[in-house]
Amino acid sequence: MIDKKKMYTRTLTSVIFGFIVIFLLNYNYWTAFAFLILVSFLTTYEFLKIKLDNKLNLYLLIIAAFLFGSELTIVNEFWSPFRNMFYIISLIVVLLYHLFLLYGLFFKKNISTSNRIIVYIQALLYIGLPSVVFHQMVMKESNVNLVFIMILLIWTNDSFAYLTGSMFGKHKLMPSVSPGKTIEGFIGGGAFAVIASLIISFIYTGNSLIFYVILALIAWIIGTLGDLAESKIKRVAGIKDSGTIMPGHGGFLDRFDSYIFIMPWVVLLLYLMR
């Protein structure tokens, strides 16, 4: 049964936020870049707030933002001979960390730590490093359309998973982590994401049909795993949402958990299809 009030709140928030995101991603390179930096900043802040509720996090995060800006210059201008190696090693490390998160998701009831240094390293591997590599691989090449398509496919999957799950869902996907998700919703979201990728391939001809279909599969499967991994982090911490900035959706980390999780996998896809 669909909760009409909740549906209305989610829909209104999605429409308003959707227009803002579409505008920023399509206006010019710098608005898109600024938006993605903001997403990285706010999702990292919310992640640290879940793990370590302390004002020190904000100060350190501001410093990290300046270091991130410096990285754009250091890696590209002064460390350029090693740039490719840096990105490949970073990608491998991040993907290995993803395997660790998935191990915790499926096989461990509680993988958590209150050690500040370890949590900062987790934030770096979970959001910081993937953002650096992704921004350099995608945004540096001014491929803003790809970012927009990624977010569009994720939103298609999320929206139709919610709709089909609400209408037809009977079998829980992973009730111990995310009670609202169903197998029927998971299948419905993936089906519509693939359909959306077929339509996208006719509009954006910069990549092949197979590329967009694989991108849809990443948004569907890897994106859902990223959503579940974030749900597990919140459940271990004993909270429902990462924030309250988006009525009906929670915080930025709740809304962009799939996006930050698929970033390194999209980079891997770009490397493999070059």
BAVEXRO-374530 format. One record per residue (C-alpha): residue number from 1; residue in one letter; chain; x, y, z. Coordinates in pm, 1 decimal. Layout:
NUM  A  A  X  Y  Z
...
This chain:
1  M  A  0.0  0.0  0.0
2  I  A  137.6  340.5  -101.4
3  D  A  157.0  604.4  171.8
4  K  A  5.4  900.4  -19.4
5  K  A  139.1  1167.3  214.8
6  K  A  489.0  1023.7  203.8
7  M  A  463.3  983.4  -172.9
8  Y  A  357.0  1348.9  -210.4
9  T  A  646.9  1472.7  5.9
10  R  A  900.1  1257.4  -179.2
11  T  A  764.3  1362.0  -518.2
12  L  A  763.2  1735.2  -438.3
13  T  A  1116.7  1719.1  -299.4
14  S  A  1234.2  1516.0  -597.8
15  V  A  1084.3  1759.2  -850.0
16  I  A  1233.5  2070.6  -685.8
17  F  A  1570.6  1910.5  -622.2
18  G  A  1567.5  1748.8  -967.1
19  F  A  1524.1  2084.6  -1141.0
20  I  A  1811.8  2232.5  -938.9
21  V  A  2043.7  1940.5  -1021.8
22  I  A  1950.6  1941.4  -1391.8
23  F  A  2012.3  2316.3  -1412.2
24  L  A  2350.4  2300.9  -1237.5
25  L  A  2473.0  2002.2  -1439.1
26  N  A  2366.7  2147.6  -1772.0
27  Y  A  2429.3  2522.8  -1731.8
28  N  A  2806.4  2506.3  -1772.9
29  Y  A  3115.0  2314.2  -1666.0
30  W  A  3178.5  2519.8  -1352.5
31  T  A  2827.1  2494.3  -1207.8
32  A  A  2842.2  2118.0  -1261.6
33  F  A  3186.5  2097.3  -1104.1
34  A  A  3080.4  2311.5  -806.3
35  F  A  2771.0  2096.3  -753.3
36  L  A  2970.5  1772.2  -749.2
37  I  A  3223.7  1921.7  -507.5
38  L  A  2932.8  2022.9  -284.0
39  V  A  2793.6  1667.4  -298.9
40  S  A  3131.6  1523.2  -201.7
41  F  A  3167.7  1774.3  82.8
42  L  A  2819.5  1726.2  229.6
43  T  A  2813.4  1346.4  198.0
44  T  A  3152.3  1325.1  369.1
45  Y  A  3031.8  1556.7  645.5
46  E  A  2720.7  1344.0  703.5
47  F  A  2926.5  1023.9  700.6
48  L  A  3159.5  1165.4  966.5
49  K  A  2861.6  1291.3  1167.0
50  I  A  2716.1  938.8  1169.7
51  K  A  3044.7  789.2  1283.3
52  L  A  3184.7  1070.7  1498.0
53  D  A  2941.0  1339.9  1608.2
54  N  A  3197.0  1611.2  1674.8
55  K  A  3250.7  1970.4  1553.0
56  L  A  3613.2  1885.5  1478.5
57  N  A  3487.6  1693.8  1172.6
58  L  A  3369.5  2013.8  1003.3
59  Y  A  3701.0  2192.1  1054.5
60  L  A  3900.8  1898.0  923.5
61  L  A  3664.2  1862.1  629.7
62  I  A  3715.5  2226.7  532.8
63  I  A  4090.7  2164.3  536.6
64  A  A  4036.3  1850.8  326.2
65  A  A  3837.6  2057.9  74.0
66  F  A  4134.1  2292.9  32.8
67  L  A  4366.2  1993.1  -5.2
68  F  A  4129.8  1851.2  -266.9
69  G  A  4154.0  2177.4  -459.9
70  S  A  4530.6  2163.0  -429.4
71  E  A  4529.7  1805.8  -557.3
72  L  A  4381.2  1925.2  -884.4
73  T  A  4690.7  2138.1  -938.6
74  I  A  4953.9  1912.5  -781.7
75  V  A  4858.8  1592.3  -962.7
76  N  A  4800.2  1757.5  -1298.5
77  E  A  5082.4  2011.3  -1308.1
78  F  A  5365.7  1887.8  -1089.6
79  W  A  5306.0  1515.1  -1069.2
80  S  A  5175.1  1455.9  -1420.2
81  P  A  5421.8  1173.8  -1512.5
82  F  A  5272.5  962.7  -1232.1
83  R  A  4911.0  1076.0  -1273.5
84  N  A  4784.8  762.6  -1446.2
85  M  A  4958.3  535.2  -1196.0
86  F  A  4811.2  737.7  -908.2
87  Y  A  4458.3  701.5  -1045.1
88  I  A  4491.0  329.8  -1118.0
89  I  A  4632.3  251.8  -770.9
90  S  A  4362.0  469.6  -610.5
91  L  A  4093.1  288.6  -810.4
92  I  A  4220.7  -53.5  -702.0
93  V  A  4235.6  52.1  -334.2
94  V  A  3881.9  195.2  -345.6
95  L  A  3736.8  -113.4  -515.0
96  L  A  3902.0  -334.0  -251.7
97  Y  A  3742.4  -117.4  17.0
98  H  A  3407.3  -170.3  -155.8
99  L  A  3457.3  -544.8  -123.6
100  F  A  3521.9  -492.1  247.6
101  L  A  3195.1  -294.4  277.9
102  L  A  3004.2  -565.0  92.5
103  Y  A  3157.6  -831.2  315.4
104  G  A  3029.0  -636.6  613.8
105  L  A  2689.7  -596.6  448.1
106  F  A  2632.8  -966.5  381.2
107  F  A  2836.8  -1149.4  643.0
108  K  A  2881.9  -931.3  950.3
109  K  A  2620.3  -798.1  1190.4
110  N  A  2835.5  -512.1  1308.1
111  I  A  3152.1  -374.3  1151.2
112  S  A  3208.8  -44.1  1326.2
113  T  A  3479.3  156.4  1497.1
114  S  A  3497.6  473.3  1701.9
115  N  A  3867.1  522.9  1631.1
116  R  A  3889.6  871.1  1478.6
117  I  A  4185.1  797.7  1249.5
118  I  A  4023.8  482.0  1108.9
119  V  A  3696.3  666.3  1047.4
120  Y  A  3879.1  942.5  858.2
121  I  A  4051.7  679.0  646.0
122  Q  A  3711.9  519.0  579.3
123  A  A  3572.7  857.6  471.8
124  L  A  3870.1  899.7  238.5
125  L  A  3817.8  557.2  80.4
126  Y  A  3437.8  579.4  75.3
127  I  A  3397.5  928.7  -70.0
128  G  A  3717.1  1136.5  -89.4
129  L  A  3942.1  924.1  -309.7
130  P  A  3663.5  804.4  -545.3
131  S  A  3561.0  1170.9  -589.8
132  V  A  3915.4  1276.8  -680.4
133  V  A  3961.9  998.4  -936.3
134  F  A  3611.7  1038.6  -1079.1
135  H  A  3634.5  1416.5  -1109.9
136  Q  A  3970.8  1390.3  -1281.1
137  M  A  3864.4  1112.4  -1519.4
138  V  A  3524.0  1257.6  -1606.6
139  M  A  3505.9  1627.7  -1523.4
140  K  A  3859.5  1701.6  -1644.4
141  E  A  3747.8  1571.3  -1982.4
142  S  A  3438.8  1795.6  -1960.2
143  N  A  3214.8  1490.4  -1987.1
144  V  A  2938.3  1651.0  -1783.4
145  N  A  2673.6  1461.8  -1983.6
146  L  A  2799.9  1134.4  -1837.0
147  V  A  2748.3  1263.8  -1481.8
148  F  A  2395.1  1374.3  -1570.2
149  I  A  2320.8  1034.9  -1728.8
150  M  A  2456.8  850.0  -1423.0
151  I  A  2233.6  1047.6  -1188.7
152  L  A  1936.8  1008.2  -1425.1
153  L  A  1978.5  628.8  -1431.1
154  I  A  2016.0  612.3  -1053.0
155  W  A  1703.0  820.8  -1003.1
156  T  A  1513.4  608.3  -1255.6
157  N  A  1614.3  293.2  -1069.9
158  D  A  1529.6  441.5  -727.6
159  S  A  1195.5  588.7  -834.3
160  F  A  1064.7  280.2  -1011.1
161  A  A  1201.2  48.4  -741.8
162  Y  A  997.6  249.1  -491.8
163  L  A  685.1  252.3  -713.7
164  T  A  691.6  -114.1  -815.8
165  G  A  789.2  -218.1  -465.0
166  S  A  503.1  -18.7  -314.0
167  M  A  249.0  -163.2  -558.6
168  F  A  368.1  -520.5  -605.1
169  G  A  633.5  -585.6  -340.7
170  K  A  579.2  -898.6  -131.4
171  H  A  927.2  -1041.8  -83.9
172  K  A  1182.8  -843.9  117.1
173  L  A  1521.3  -790.8  -45.1
174  M  A  1726.1  -750.3  274.3
175  P  A  1490.9  -686.3  567.9
176  S  A  1762.8  -679.3  833.0
177  V  A  1924.3  -379.1  663.0
178  S  A  1651.2  -202.3  464.1
179  P  A  1299.0  -327.8  548.2
180  G  A  1131.5  -118.6  277.8
181  K  A  1316.3  -269.4  -18.4
182  T  A  1161.2  -565.4  -200.1
183  I  A  1279.5  -808.7  -465.5
184  E  A  992.7  -694.8  -690.6
185  G  A  1102.1  -332.1  -649.4
186  F  A  1463.1  -426.1  -719.1
187  I  A  1366.0  -599.1  -1044.7
188  G  A  1127.5  -320.1  -1147.1
189  G  A  1384.9  -48.9  -1086.0
190  G  A  1648.9  -235.2  -1287.2
191  A  A  1411.3  -299.1  -1578.3
192  F  A  1320.0  68.5  -1608.4
193  A  A  1684.4  173.9  -1573.1
194  V  A  1776.7  -45.4  -1870.6
195  I  A  1482.3  93.1  -2070.6
196  A  A  1599.9  444.6  -1984.5
197  S  A  1950.9  358.1  -2105.6
198  L  A  1808.8  253.5  -2443.1
199  I  A  1633.7  589.5  -2478.4
200  I  A  1946.7  773.8  -2363.4
201  S  A  2156.2  599.9  -2630.2
202  F  A  1945.4  768.9  -2900.4
203  I  A  1977.0  1113.2  -2739.2
204  Y  A  2344.2  1104.5  -2636.6
205  T  A  2539.9  944.6  -2919.2
206  G  A  2884.0  1001.5  -2766.8
207  N  A  2901.7  640.2  -2647.0
208  S  A  2774.3  306.2  -2773.9
209  L  A  2446.0  139.8  -2680.8
210  I  A  2632.2  -134.3  -2491.9
211  F  A  2811.3  133.1  -2285.7
212  Y  A  2482.2  287.5  -2171.7
213  V  A  2328.6  -52.7  -2096.5
214  I  A  2631.0  -147.7  -1882.4
215  L  A  2604.6  192.4  -1713.8
216  A  A  2239.0  115.8  -1634.2
217  L  A  2337.5  -222.6  -1489.4
218  I  A  2599.4  -51.7  -1271.5
219  A  A  2343.0  204.4  -1154.5
220  W  A  2099.4  -77.8  -1082.7
221  I  A  2313.0  -346.7  -915.7
222  I  A  2614.0  -155.7  -778.6
223  G  A  2393.9  142.7  -696.5
224  T  A  2154.2  -74.7  -495.8
225  L  A  2445.6  -235.3  -311.0
226  G  A  2576.0  112.7  -230.2
227  D  A  2233.5  208.8  -96.7
228  L  A  2224.9  -105.1  119.2
229  A  A  2581.9  -50.5  241.6
230  E  A  2488.9  301.3  355.5
231  S  A  2174.0  164.5  521.2
232  K  A  2391.7  -84.2  708.9
233  I  A  2619.8  197.5  828.0
234  K  A  2314.7  388.6  957.6
235  R  A  2159.3  81.0  1116.1
236  V  A  2481.4  4.1  1306.2
237  A  A  2485.5  368.1  1422.3
238  G  A  2119.4  342.5  1526.0
239  I  A  1984.8  621.9  1304.1
240  K  A  1722.7  632.0  1026.5
241  D  A  1852.8  913.8  803.8
242  S  A  2194.7  1070.7  751.7
243  G  A  2038.5  1418.2  767.4
244  T  A  1717.6  1619.2  732.6
245  I  A  1802.4  1851.1  444.8
246  M  A  1569.9  1673.1  199.1
247  P  A  1215.1  1603.0  328.3
248  G  A  1109.2  1250.8  242.2
249  H  A  1461.9  1152.6  142.4
250  G  A  1677.8  1230.3  446.0
251  G  A  2021.9  1379.6  393.7
252  F  A  2261.4  1420.1  103.2
253  L  A  2428.7  1087.4  183.0
254  D  A  2088.6  916.6  169.0
255  R  A  2022.0  1068.4  -172.8
256  F  A  2368.8  1021.8  -321.2
257  D  A  2477.0  693.6  -158.9
258  S  A  2434.7  507.9  -488.6
259  Y  A  2612.6  781.9  -683.9
260  I  A  2923.6  785.7  -464.8
261  F  A  2932.7  404.2  -467.5
262  I  A  2917.3  367.9  -846.5
263  M  A  3178.9  639.6  -918.5
264  P  A  3482.6  406.4  -911.7
265  W  A  3292.9  141.1  -1108.7
266  V  A  3213.6  394.3  -1380.2
267  V  A  3581.0  491.2  -1389.3
268  L  A  3668.5  122.0  -1426.4
269  L  A  3417.2  96.9  -1712.2
270  L  A  3577.4  397.0  -1883.5
271  Y  A  3923.9  238.5  -1850.1
272  L  A  3802.1  -96.1  -1988.7
273  M  A  3614.7  54.8  -2284.0
274  R  A  3888.9  292.5  -2394.7
